[in-house]
Amino acid sequence: MNKVRIAIIGLGRIGKIHFENMHFHIPEVEVKAVSDPHTRIETYGIPYLSLEEIMKHPEIDAVAICSPTNTHADYIEMAAKAGKHIFCEKPHDLDLARVLQSLQIVEECGVKFMLGFNRRFDPNFLRIRSLVEQGKVGDPLILKITSRDPGPPPVEYIKSSGGLFLDMAIHDFDMARYIMQKEVKEVYSKSAVFVDPAIGEAGDIDTAVTTLTFEDGSMAVIDNCRKAVYGYDQRLEVFGSAGMAKVENNFPDNHSLSDGSGVHSALPLNFFMERYTTSYLNETRMFVKALVEGVEVPASGVDGLQAMKIALAAKKSITENRPVAISEIK
């Protein structure tokens, strides 16, 4: 496979990012079609096709599923049965049994399936992962992840999102496995509603601290909040027996102003589309590479399943006010 022919399903905020990356920045990709009932992009000369037409199209090798969450599992199964390779934005689904069912169909159909954990492909986090692999920090003992949004999404979105753990913190749960290269054994979370009472009324939380214990006893501490007044806060630190490595926030520039009232600098890049522009592009490139070279995808459905189990354990932990073993999540 020298040129990957892809159809993009869903042209909302994320779908447009993937479309632009594939169409303009990855020469190994030909975007053959798009499908979205609300958005058309014929100006680029790319046809709009129905979902059924895409699945039957003999010249489409793969699909990028960027549609609403409640469609993901259905579209994954349709694409697998049609012999199309699959890239899908997270989450796979909000129901564990449904995820397991569609993963089984993907395996039976023998297609490649990659889930959109884009933070794995951020250059800074890639560097930390490399340092851990090289043993530069020794045995990793404690991982700290801070992940705070500049502001909460609309309450209507929160009601259908699966909640903070499945919608937001699941990225951090995946990063914990990715950086530490170990499996989580136990999860303990504490949470609150500090940002907006309406979030609590919708049945969710907006602030949480989660402790993960890995199989060898090493730990990760993750703090999440739906609102940081100073911007999108994305930091990571891994401490090991031989040293420590960390990533700070990205800024639009590195200026500082010192005056009589203090030292001032720019706020962090505002929200994920700016902060993770490069990682979205890298993510798509790695999916295409897996298809062209016939290698494994770097963020598999199993990775998504494991992150989902951690998220469900975190939800169970706050409901029952106790540590929850991953083995309890059936």
C-alpha positions in Angstrom: 0.0 0.0 0.0 1.8 3.1 -1.2 -1.1 5.6 -1.0 -3.7 5.3 1.8 -7.2 6.2 0.5 -9.3 7.5 3.5 -12.8 8.6 4.1 -13.5 10.9 7.0 -16.8 10.4 8.9 -17.8 13.5 10.8 -16.6 17.0 10.1 -17.0 18.7 13.4 -14.2 20.4 15.3 -12.0 17.3 15.5 -13.0 16.0 12.0 -11.8 19.2 10.4 -8.4 19.0 12.1 -8.0 15.5 10.7 -9.2 16.5 7.3 -6.8 19.4 7.0 -3.9 17.2 8.2 -4.6 14.4 5.8 -5.5 16.5 2.8 -2.8 19.2 3.1 0.1 17.8 5.1 0.4 14.0 4.6 1.3 13.2 1.0 0.8 9.4 1.6 -2.9 10.1 2.0 -5.7 10.6 -0.5 -9.0 11.8 1.1 -11.5 10.0 -1.1 -14.7 11.1 0.5 -16.2 12.8 3.5 -19.5 12.1 5.2 -21.3 14.5 7.5 -25.0 15.4 7.3 -24.3 19.0 8.4 -21.1 20.0 6.7 -20.0 19.9 3.1 -16.5 20.7 1.7 -17.0 20.3 -2.0 -14.8 23.3 -2.5 -11.8 21.0 -2.1 -13.1 18.7 -4.9 -13.8 15.8 -2.5 -17.2 14.1 -2.8 -19.7 13.8 -0.1 -20.8 10.2 0.3 -23.3 8.5 2.6 -22.0 6.1 5.3 -23.3 3.2 3.3 -21.6 4.4 0.1 -18.3 4.7 2.0 -18.5 1.2 3.4 -19.2 -0.3 -0.1 -16.6 1.9 -1.9 -13.9 -0.4 -3.4 -11.3 2.4 -3.5 -11.5 3.4 0.2 -8.9 1.6 2.3 -9.6 3.2 5.7 -12.0 5.4 7.6 -11.4 8.1 10.2 -14.3 8.2 12.6 -14.8 11.7 14.0 -18.6 11.6 14.6 -20.4 11.8 17.9 -19.4 9.3 20.6 -22.7 7.4 20.5 -22.0 6.4 16.9 -18.4 5.2 17.3 -19.0 1.5 18.2 -21.6 1.1 15.4 -19.3 2.7 12.8 -16.3 0.7 14.0 -18.2 -2.6 13.5 -19.5 -1.5 10.1 -16.1 -0.5 8.9 -14.4 -3.7 10.2 -17.0 -5.9 8.4 -16.5 -3.9 5.2 -12.7 -4.6 5.4 -11.7 -1.0 6.1 -8.9 -0.1 8.5 -10.1 2.3 11.3 -8.9 5.4 13.0 -11.4 6.5 15.7 -11.5 9.4 18.0 -11.9 8.5 21.7 -13.9 7.3 23.4 -14.6 4.0 21.7 -17.9 3.8 23.6 -19.2 4.6 27.1 -20.2 1.0 27.7 -17.6 -1.6 28.5 -19.5 -4.6 27.1 -20.0 -2.7 23.8 -16.3 -1.9 23.6 -15.4 -5.6 24.1 -18.0 -6.6 21.4 -16.7 -4.3 18.8 -13.0 -5.1 19.6 -13.9 -8.8 19.0 -15.4 -7.9 15.6 -12.3 -5.9 14.7 -10.1 -8.8 15.5 -12.2 -11.3 13.6 -12.2 -9.1 10.5 -8.4 -8.6 10.6 -8.3 -4.9 10.1 -6.1 -2.4 11.9 -7.8 -0.2 14.5 -6.2 2.9 16.2 -7.8 5.0 18.9 -7.2 8.8 19.0 -5.0 9.2 22.1 -3.3 12.2 20.6 -1.2 13.2 23.6 1.0 10.2 23.1 2.4 12.0 20.0 3.2 15.4 21.6 6.9 16.0 21.0 7.5 16.8 24.7 5.7 13.7 26.0 7.5 11.6 23.4 10.8 12.8 24.7 9.8 11.8 28.3 8.7 8.4 27.1 12.1 8.0 25.3 14.0 9.0 28.5 12.2 6.5 30.5 12.8 3.8 27.9 16.5 4.6 27.9 16.7 4.3 31.7 17.7 7.9 32.2 15.5 8.2 35.3 16.2 4.7 36.5 13.3 2.7 37.7 10.2 5.0 37.4 8.6 5.3 40.9 6.2 8.3 40.9 4.4 9.9 37.9 2.6 13.2 38.4 0.2 14.5 35.8 -1.6 17.8 35.9 -4.4 18.3 33.4 -6.7 21.3 33.7 -9.0 22.9 31.1 -9.3 26.6 30.8 -13.1 26.3 31.2 -15.8 23.7 31.4 -17.7 22.6 28.4 -21.5 23.3 28.2 -23.6 21.4 30.7 -25.5 19.8 27.8 -22.2 18.3 26.6 -21.3 17.0 30.1 -24.7 15.2 30.4 -23.8 13.0 27.4 -20.0 12.9 27.7 -19.6 10.0 30.2 -18.3 12.3 32.9 -14.9 13.8 33.8 -13.2 10.5 34.0 -14.3 9.0 30.7 -14.3 12.3 28.8 -11.3 14.2 30.1 -9.1 12.2 32.5 -9.1 9.2 30.3 -6.3 10.9 28.3 -4.2 11.1 31.5 -5.0 7.5 32.4 -3.7 6.5 29.0 -0.6 8.7 29.4 0.1 7.0 32.8 0.3 3.6 31.2 2.2 5.0 28.2 4.9 6.8 30.2 5.3 4.2 32.9 5.0 1.2 30.5 3.2 -0.7 33.2 -0.3 -1.9 34.0 -2.4 -0.3 36.7 -3.5 -2.6 39.6 -5.6 -0.2 41.8 -7.3 3.2 41.5 -8.3 5.6 44.3 -10.1 8.9 43.5 -11.4 11.9 45.4 -13.5 14.4 43.7 -15.6 17.6 44.2 -17.7 20.2 42.4 -15.9 23.5 42.7 -16.3 25.1 39.3 -20.1 25.1 38.6 -23.0 23.7 40.7 -24.8 22.8 37.4 -22.1 20.2 36.7 -23.0 18.5 39.9 -26.7 18.8 39.1 -25.9 17.0 35.8 -24.5 14.1 37.8 -20.8 14.8 37.2 -17.8 16.3 39.0 -15.4 19.0 37.9 -12.3 18.5 40.1 -10.5 15.2 41.0 -7.3 13.8 42.3 -6.6 10.2 41.3 -3.9 7.9 42.6 -3.0 4.9 40.4 -1.0 2.0 41.8 0.9 -0.1 39.2 1.5 -3.8 39.4 5.1 -3.3 40.8 3.9 -0.8 43.5 5.0 2.3 41.7 2.4 5.1 41.6 0.9 7.9 39.6 -0.9 11.0 40.9 -3.3 12.8 38.5 -5.1 16.0 39.2 -7.9 17.3 36.9 -10.0 20.3 36.9 -12.5 21.7 34.4 -11.4 25.3 35.0 -8.0 26.9 35.3 -8.3 30.7 35.1 -4.8 31.0 33.6 -5.3 28.7 30.6 -4.8 25.1 29.5 -2.5 23.5 32.1 -0.8 20.3 30.8 2.3 19.2 32.9 3.9 15.9 33.6 6.8 14.7 35.8 8.3 11.3 36.2 10.5 10.6 39.2 12.8 7.6 39.3 15.6 5.9 41.1 18.3 7.7 39.0 16.6 11.1 38.3 13.6 13.0 37.3 12.2 14.3 34.0 9.4 16.7 33.4 7.4 18.7 30.9 6.1 22.2 31.5 3.3 24.0 29.7 3.7 25.4 26.2 3.5 29.1 25.7 2.9 31.3 22.7 6.3 33.0 23.4 9.0 32.9 26.1 9.1 36.5 27.0 9.1 37.8 30.6 8.6 41.2 32.0 10.1 42.2 35.4 8.8 45.3 37.0 7.9 46.7 40.4 4.9 44.4 40.8 6.6 41.1 39.9 7.7 39.0 37.0 5.2 38.4 34.2 5.0 36.1 31.2 2.5 34.9 28.7 -0.3 32.5 29.6 -0.2 28.9 28.4 -1.5 28.1 25.0 -5.3 28.1 25.2 -6.9 24.7 24.9 -6.2 21.5 23.1 -6.4 22.6 19.5 -3.5 25.0 20.0 -1.6 22.9 22.6 -1.7 19.7 20.6 -1.6 20.9 17.0 1.6 18.9 16.3 0.5 15.8 18.2 -2.7 15.6 16.0 -0.6 15.7 12.9 1.9 13.1 14.3 -0.9 10.9 15.4 -2.3 10.7 11.8 1.1 10.2 10.3 1.6 7.2 12.6 -1.7 5.7 11.6 -0.8 6.1 7.9 2.6 4.6 8.6 1.1 1.5 10.2 -1.0 1.0 7.1 1.7 1.7 4.5 4.4 -0.4 6.3 2.2 -3.1 7.8 3.3 -2.4 11.4 1.3 -2.2 14.6 -0.7 0.9 15.4 0.8 2.9 18.3 -2.5 3.4 20.2 -4.6 0.3 19.9 -8.1 -0.6 20.9 -6.7 -2.6 23.8 -5.0 0.6 25.0 -8.4 2.3 24.9 -9.9 -0.6 26.8 -7.3 -0.4 29.6 -7.7 3.4 30.0 -11.5 2.9 30.1 -11.2 0.3 32.9 -9.1 2.8 34.9 -11.8 5.5 34.3 -14.6 3.2 35.4 -12.6 2.2 38.5 -12.1 5.9 39.3 -15.9 6.4 39.0 -16.5 3.4 41.3 -13.9 4.7 43.7 -15.7 8.0 44.3 -19.1 6.4 44.5 -17.9 3.9 47.1 -15.2 6.0 48.7 -12.5 3.3 48.6 -9.6 2.0 46.4 -10.9 -0.1 43.5 -8.9 -2.9 41.9 -8.9 -3.0 38.2 -9.8 -6.7 38.4 -13.2 -5.6 39.8 -14.1 -3.9 36.5 -15.7 -6.7 34.5 
